[in-house]
Amino acid sequence: MKPILLAAALATAAATAGYAAPEKYTLDASHSQILFSYNHLGYSTTWGMFSGFEGEVMFDQENPSASSVSVSMPLASMFTGWEARFDHFMSKDFFGAAEGEMIKFVSTGIEVTGDNTANITGNLTLNGVTKAVVLDARLNQAGKHPMAGKDWAGFDATTMVKRSDFELGKFAPFVSDEVEISISIEAMKAE
């Protein structure tokens, strides 16, 4: 995976030679999470969360389309609020999860849509299946962190995925196939 990221970074650098190079930011796992929700039989909206991120953002504030993101998190970091639901998600009905299984997202392109907004296209690998998804992203803030004293950036994003696209479609359409995803991350400039 590192050779692919290096090649992508080199290609981005060559394509944007007139701009400053993107700078590496590493994720602050303690302030980064993904929330997901789905409709349960029409009766309720059920929520869950992932945390435990690893990854980096190559951030070019002057030319955001030259930026990129690569993140991963352990499937086992899923929090459902109910142990029996977590156990069911890890069963063969859904993930049949192997020890150490990771969820990954690697951006393939960024289309700037406003002063602080962009569509980030990338490959999401979930349950051994890789599909393209588009994140509707917003830069919340970039600047000197008041406590850490170093450059920091924060982003929010949303998307929707279909469970069945990742071979997780059990009980659809009664339990919605569509899963809404909300992401919030903070990243610090690497030293």
Stockholm file with secondary structure:
# STOCKHOLM 1.0

chainA/1-191         MKPILLAAALATAAATAGYAAPEKYTLDASHSQILFSYNHLGYSTTWGMFSGFEGEVMFDQENPSASSVSVSMPLASMFTGWEARFDHFMSKDFFGAAEGEMIKFVSTGIEVTGDNTANITGNLTLNGVTKAVVLDARLNQAGKHPMAGKDWAGFDATTMVKRSDFELGKFAPFVSDEVEISISIEAMKAE
#=GR chainA/1-191 SS CHHHHHHHHHHHHHHTTTSCCCEEEEECGGGCEEEEEEEETTTEEEEEEECCCEEEEEECSSSGGGCEEEEEEEGGGCBCSSHHHHHHHHSTTTTCCCTTCEEEEEEEEEEECSSSEEEEEEEEEETTEEEEEEEEEEEEEEEECTTTCSEEEEEEEEEEEEGGGGTCCTTTTTBCSEEEEEEEEEEEECC
#=GC SS_cons         CHHHHHHHHHHHHHHTTTSCCCEEEEECGGGCEEEEEEEETTTEEEEEEECCCEEEEEECSSSGGGCEEEEEEEGGGCBCSSHHHHHHHHSTTTTCCCTTCEEEEEEEEEEECSSSEEEEEEEEEETTEEEEEEEEEEEEEEEECTTTCSEEEEEEEEEEEEGGGGTCCTTTTTBCSEEEEEEEEEEEECC
//
